[in-house]
């Protein structure tokens, strides 16, 4: 049965390769399960992030990948985090979603990888799930929300989990969730996806950097979503203000180089040569990887966007040497 599936995959994807000439690896895509959606509905949280969760099926995802020339997609659970005050309920929901991700990876070899969710804010439960996911489900990494009900990355309570992930040399994919606290009025006027998500990601990273979390737990490979979020602007700002706040003991010593060295970046969102050049002010070409945010962006739009991005990069003399690195090769090395 497995060999039959592999042969079917190779046959179908060969057609895609011929049609698209080039292939890519999508570092940023999402999946859902019926149980996850039912739990959100139970807690009236289907639109907690201010945007409806798109319909998702594996058949639609594979069809999109074939049309776009995407060889492999890395799956993560989207926002919101399935936690509503009941630890046991959250643990069960996360386990079901992770087992579904592992099943997708096994049933479609070569097409899907998955990074497992963990049931934060319960740190001990999150550590147990990370161990189970990595060791038993053979997850390819761990997905962390920028915050879970106000518990932000960088919180000292999360240090044991960071130590575990560093010891395992885990790939850690970050994803923004609704800020906490937040203004419902502001969110209604300007949806989270338009602004707050990139600010939220940057906030979480700033918290990690000011406590040297990334430097102290340097075994992790941490993926920043959405074209680096605001990091190309935030890092110069942080460095400029740092001497003044350090002199007043408002922050401790920061190892800038060690913190930034652990960060990788996906191109989901508004990728362009101009944006990538901004990203290269805080990273290097080997740390930039393609991503789509499927199914939150329509498949037809993404198919056109990857074609346009490839053409624009090839036409840019500065970035042309890195086209295949960005679209595929860097992602392969990330998971080695």
Secondary structure as a PSIPRED ss2 file (coil, helix, strand):
# PSIPRED VFORMAT (PSIPRED V4.0)

   1 X C   1.000  0.000  0.000
   2 X H   0.000  1.000  0.000
   3 X H   0.000  1.000  0.000
   4 X H   0.000  1.000  0.000
   5 X H   0.000  1.000  0.000
   6 X H   0.000  1.000  0.000
   7 X H   0.000  1.000  0.000
   8 X H   0.000  1.000  0.000
   9 X H   0.000  1.000  0.000
  10 X H   0.000  1.000  0.000
  11 X H   0.000  1.000  0.000
  12 X H   0.000  1.000  0.000
  13 X H   0.000  1.000  0.000
  14 X H   0.000  1.000  0.000
  15 X H   0.000  1.000  0.000
  16 X H   0.000  1.000  0.000
  17 X H   0.000  1.000  0.000
  18 X H   0.000  1.000  0.000
  19 X H   0.000  1.000  0.000
  20 X H   0.000  1.000  0.000
  21 X C   1.000  0.000  0.000
  22 X C   1.000  0.000  0.000
  23 X C   1.000  0.000  0.000
  24 X E   0.000  0.000  1.000
  25 X E   0.000  0.000  1.000
  26 X E   0.000  0.000  1.000
  27 X E   0.000  0.000  1.000
  28 X E   0.000  0.000  1.000
  29 X E   0.000  0.000  1.000
  30 X E   0.000  0.000  1.000
  31 X E   0.000  0.000  1.000
  32 X C   1.000  0.000  0.000
  33 X C   1.000  0.000  0.000
  34 X H   0.000  1.000  0.000
  35 X H   0.000  1.000  0.000
  36 X H   0.000  1.000  0.000
  37 X H   0.000  1.000  0.000
  38 X H   0.000  1.000  0.000
  39 X H   0.000  1.000  0.000
  40 X H   0.000  1.000  0.000
  41 X H   0.000  1.000  0.000
  42 X H   0.000  1.000  0.000
  43 X C   1.000  0.000  0.000
  44 X C   1.000  0.000  0.000
  45 X C   1.000  0.000  0.000
  46 X C   1.000  0.000  0.000
  47 X C   1.000  0.000  0.000
  48 X C   1.000  0.000  0.000
  49 X C   1.000  0.000  0.000
  50 X C   1.000  0.000  0.000
  51 X C   1.000  0.000  0.000
  52 X C   1.000  0.000  0.000
  53 X C   1.000  0.000  0.000
  54 X C   1.000  0.000  0.000
  55 X C   1.000  0.000  0.000
  56 X C   1.000  0.000  0.000
  57 X C   1.000  0.000  0.000
  58 X H   0.000  1.000  0.000
  59 X H   0.000  1.000  0.000
  60 X H   0.000  1.000  0.000
  61 X H   0.000  1.000  0.000
  62 X H   0.000  1.000  0.000
  63 X H   0.000  1.000  0.000
  64 X H   0.000  1.000  0.000
  65 X H   0.000  1.000  0.000
  66 X H   0.000  1.000  0.000
  67 X H   0.000  1.000  0.000
  68 X H   0.000  1.000  0.000
  69 X C   1.000  0.000  0.000
  70 X E   0.000  0.000  1.000
  71 X E   0.000  0.000  1.000
  72 X E   0.000  0.000  1.000
  73 X E   0.000  0.000  1.000
  74 X E   0.000  0.000  1.000
  75 X E   0.000  0.000  1.000
  76 X E   0.000  0.000  1.000
  77 X E   0.000  0.000  1.000
  78 X C   1.000  0.000  0.000
  79 X C   1.000  0.000  0.000
  80 X C   1.000  0.000  0.000
  81 X C   1.000  0.000  0.000
  82 X C   1.000  0.000  0.000
  83 X C   1.000  0.000  0.000
  84 X C   1.000  0.000  0.000
  85 X C   1.000  0.000  0.000
  86 X C   1.000  0.000  0.000
  87 X H   0.000  1.000  0.000
  88 X H   0.000  1.000  0.000
  89 X H   0.000  1.000  0.000
  90 X H   0.000  1.000  0.000
  91 X H   0.000  1.000  0.000
  92 X H   0.000  1.000  0.000
  93 X H   0.000  1.000  0.000
  94 X H   0.000  1.000  0.000
  95 X H   0.000  1.000  0.000
  96 X H   0.000  1.000  0.000
  97 X H   0.000  1.000  0.000
  98 X H   0.000  1.000  0.000
  99 X H   0.000  1.000  0.000
 100 X H   0.000  1.000  0.000
 101 X H   0.000  1.000  0.000
 102 X H   0.000  1.000  0.000
 103 X H   0.000  1.000  0.000
 104 X H   0.000  1.000  0.000
 105 X H   0.000  1.000  0.000
 106 X H   0.000  1.000  0.000
 107 X H   0.000  1.000  0.000
 108 X C   1.000  0.000  0.000
 109 X C   1.000  0.000  0.000
 110 X C   1.000  0.000  0.000
 111 X C   1.000  0.000  0.000
 112 X E   0.000  0.000  1.000
 113 X E   0.000  0.000  1.000
 114 X E   0.000  0.000  1.000
 115 X E   0.000  0.000  1.000
 116 X E   0.000  0.000  1.000
 117 X C   1.000  0.000  0.000
 118 X C   1.000  0.000  0.000
 119 X C   1.000  0.000  0.000
 120 X C   1.000  0.000  0.000
 121 X C   1.000  0.000  0.000
 122 X C   1.000  0.000  0.000
 123 X H   0.000  1.000  0.000
 124 X H   0.000  1.000  0.000
 125 X H   0.000  1.000  0.000
 126 X H   0.000  1.000  0.000
 127 X H   0.000  1.000  0.000
 128 X H   0.000  1.000  0.000
 129 X H   0.000  1.000  0.000
 130 X H   0.000  1.000  0.000
 131 X H   0.000  1.000  0.000
 132 X H   0.000  1.000  0.000
 133 X H   0.000  1.000  0.000
 134 X H   0.000  1.000  0.000
 135 X H   0.000  1.000  0.000
 136 X C   1.000  0.000  0.000
 137 X C   1.000  0.000  0.000
 138 X C   1.000  0.000  0.000
 139 X C   1.000  0.000  0.000
 140 X C   1.000  0.000  0.000
 141 X E   0.000  0.000  1.000
 142 X E   0.000  0.000  1.000
 143 X E   0.000  0.000  1.000
 144 X E   0.000  0.000  1.000
 145 X E   0.000  0.000  1.000
 146 X C   1.000  0.000  0.000
 147 X E   0.000  0.000  1.000
 148 X E   0.000  0.000  1.000
 149 X C   1.000  0.000  0.000
 150 X C   1.000  0.000  0.000
 151 X E   0.000  0.000  1.000
 152 X E   0.000  0.000  1.000
 153 X C   1.000  0.000  0.000
 154 X C   1.000  0.000  0.000
 155 X C   1.000  0.000  0.000
 156 X H   0.000  1.000  0.000
 157 X H   0.000  1.000  0.000
 158 X H   0.000  1.000  0.000
 159 X H   0.000  1.000  0.000
 160 X H   0.000  1.000  0.000
 161 X H   0.000  1.000  0.000
 162 X H   0.000  1.000  0.000
 163 X H   0.000  1.000  0.000
 164 X H   0.000  1.000  0.000
 165 X H   0.000  1.000  0.000
 166 X H   0.000  1.000  0.000
 167 X H   0.000  1.000  0.000
 168 X C   1.000  0.000  0.000
 169 X C   1.000  0.000  0.000
 170 X C   1.000  0.000  0.000
 171 X E   0.000  0.000  1.000
 172 X E   0.000  0.000  1.000
 173 X E   0.000  0.000  1.000
 174 X E   0.000  0.000  1.000
 175 X E   0.000  0.000  1.000
 176 X C   1.000  0.000  0.000
 177 X C   1.000  0.000  0.000
 178 X C   1.000  0.000  0.000
 179 X C   1.000  0.000  0.000
 180 X C   1.000  0.000  0.000
 181 X C   1.000  0.000  0.000
 182 X C   1.000  0.000  0.000
 183 X C   1.000  0.000  0.000
 184 X H   0.000  1.000  0.000
 185 X H   0.000  1.000  0.000
 186 X H   0.000  1.000  0.000
 187 X H   0.000  1.000  0.000
 188 X H   0.000  1.000  0.000
 189 X H   0.000  1.000  0.000
 190 X C   1.000  0.000  0.000
 191 X C   1.000  0.000  0.000
 192 X H   0.000  1.000  0.000
 193 X H   0.000  1.000  0.000
 194 X H   0.000  1.000  0.000
 195 X C   1.000  0.000  0.000
 196 X H   0.000  1.000  0.000
 197 X H   0.000  1.000  0.000
 198 X H   0.000  1.000  0.000
 199 X H   0.000  1.000  0.000
 200 X H   0.000  1.000  0.000
 201 X H   0.000  1.000  0.000
 202 X H   0.000  1.000  0.000
 203 X H   0.000  1.000  0.000
 204 X H   0.000  1.000  0.000
 205 X H   0.000  1.000  0.000
 206 X H   0.000  1.000  0.000
 207 X H   0.000  1.000  0.000
 208 X H   0.000  1.000  0.000
 209 X H   0.000  1.000  0.000
 210 X H   0.000  1.000  0.000
 211 X C   1.000  0.000  0.000
 212 X C   1.000  0.000  0.000
 213 X H   0.000  1.000  0.000
 214 X H   0.000  1.000  0.000
 215 X H   0.000  1.000  0.000
 216 X H   0.000  1.000  0.000
 217 X C   1.000  0.000  0.000
 218 X C   1.000  0.000  0.000
 219 X C   1.000  0.000  0.000
 220 X C   1.000  0.000  0.000
 221 X E   0.000  0.000  1.000
 222 X E   0.000  0.000  1.000
 223 X E   0.000  0.000  1.000
 224 X E   0.000  0.000  1.000
 225 X C   1.000  0.000  0.000
 226 X C   1.000  0.000  0.000
 227 X C   1.000  0.000  0.000
 228 X C   1.000  0.000  0.000
 229 X C   1.000  0.000  0.000
 230 X C   1.000  0.000  0.000
 231 X H   0.000  1.000  0.000
 232 X H   0.000  1.000  0.000
 233 X H   0.000  1.000  0.000
 234 X H   0.000  1.000  0.000
 235 X H   0.000  1.000  0.000
 236 X H   0.000  1.000  0.000
 237 X H   0.000  1.000  0.000
 238 X H   0.000  1.000  0.000
 239 X H   0.000  1.000  0.000
 240 X H   0.000  1.000  0.000
 241 X H   0.000  1.000  0.000
 242 X H   0.000  1.000  0.000
 243 X H   0.000  1.000  0.000
 244 X H   0.000  1.000  0.000
 245 X H   0.000  1.000  0.000
 246 X H   0.000  1.000  0.000
 247 X H   0.000  1.000  0.000
 248 X C   1.000  0.000  0.000
 249 X C   1.000  0.000  0.000
 250 X C   1.000  0.000  0.000
 251 X C   1.000  0.000  0.000
 252 X C   1.000  0.000  0.000
 253 X C   1.000  0.000  0.000
 254 X C   1.000  0.000  0.000
 255 X C   1.000  0.000  0.000
 256 X H   0.000  1.000  0.000
 257 X H   0.000  1.000  0.000
 258 X H   0.000  1.000  0.000
 259 X H   0.000  1.000  0.000
 260 X H   0.000  1.000  0.000
 261 X H   0.000  1.000  0.000
 262 X C   1.000  0.000  0.000
 263 X E   0.000  0.000  1.000
 264 X E   0.000  0.000  1.000
 265 X E   0.000  0.000  1.000
 266 X E   0.000  0.000  1.000
 267 X C   1.000  0.000  0.000
 268 X C   1.000  0.000  0.000
 269 X C   1.000  0.000  0.000
 270 X C   1.000  0.000  0.000
 271 X C   1.000  0.000  0.000
 272 X C   1.000  0.000  0.000
 273 X H   0.000  1.000  0.000
 274 X H   0.000  1.000  0.000
 275 X H   0.000  1.000  0.000
 276 X H   0.000  1.000  0.000
 277 X H   0.000  1.000  0.000
 278 X H   0.000  1.000  0.000
 279 X H   0.000  1.000  0.000
 280 X C   1.000  0.000  0.000
 281 X C   1.000  0.000  0.000
 282 X C   1.000  0.000  0.000
 283 X C   1.000  0.000  0.000
 284 X C   1.000  0.000  0.000
 285 X H   0.000  1.000  0.000
 286 X H   0.000  1.000  0.000
 287 X H   0.000  1.000  0.000
 288 X E   0.000  0.000  1.000
 289 X E   0.000  0.000  1.000
 290 X C   1.000  0.000  0.000
 291 X C   1.000  0.000  0.000
 292 X C   1.000  0.000  0.000
 293 X C   1.000  0.000  0.000
 294 X E   0.000  0.000  1.000
 295 X C   1.000  0.000  0.000
 296 X C   1.000  0.000  0.000
 297 X C   1.000  0.000  0.000
 298 X C   1.000  0.000  0.000
 299 X H   0.000  1.000  0.000
 300 X H   0.000  1.000  0.000
 301 X H   0.000  1.000  0.000
 302 X H   0.000  1.000  0.000
 303 X H   0.000  1.000  0.000
 304 X H   0.000  1.000  0.000
 305 X H   0.000  1.000  0.000
 306 X H   0.000  1.000  0.000
 307 X H   0.000  1.000  0.000
 308 X H   0.000  1.000  0.000
 309 X H   0.000  1.000  0.000
 310 X H   0.000  1.000  0.000
 311 X H   0.000  1.000  0.000
 312 X H   0.000  1.000  0.000
 313 X H   0.000  1.000  0.000
 314 X H   0.000  1.000  0.000
 315 X H   0.000  1.000  0.000
 316 X C   1.000  0.000  0.000
 317 X C   1.000  0.000  0.000
 318 X C   1.000  0.000  0.000
 319 X C   1.000  0.000  0.000
 320 X H   0.000  1.000  0.000
 321 X H   0.000  1.000  0.000
 322 X H   0.000  1.000  0.000
 323 X H   0.000  1.000  0.000
 324 X H   0.000  1.000  0.000
 325 X H   0.000  1.000  0.000
 326 X H   0.000  1.000  0.000
 327 X H   0.000  1.000  0.000
 328 X H   0.000  1.000  0.000
 329 X H   0.000  1.000  0.000
 330 X H   0.000  1.000  0.000
 331 X H   0.000  1.000  0.000
 332 X H   0.000  1.000  0.000
 333 X H   0.000  1.000  0.000
 334 X H   0.000  1.000  0.000
 335 X C   1.000  0.000  0.000
 336 X C   1.000  0.000  0.000
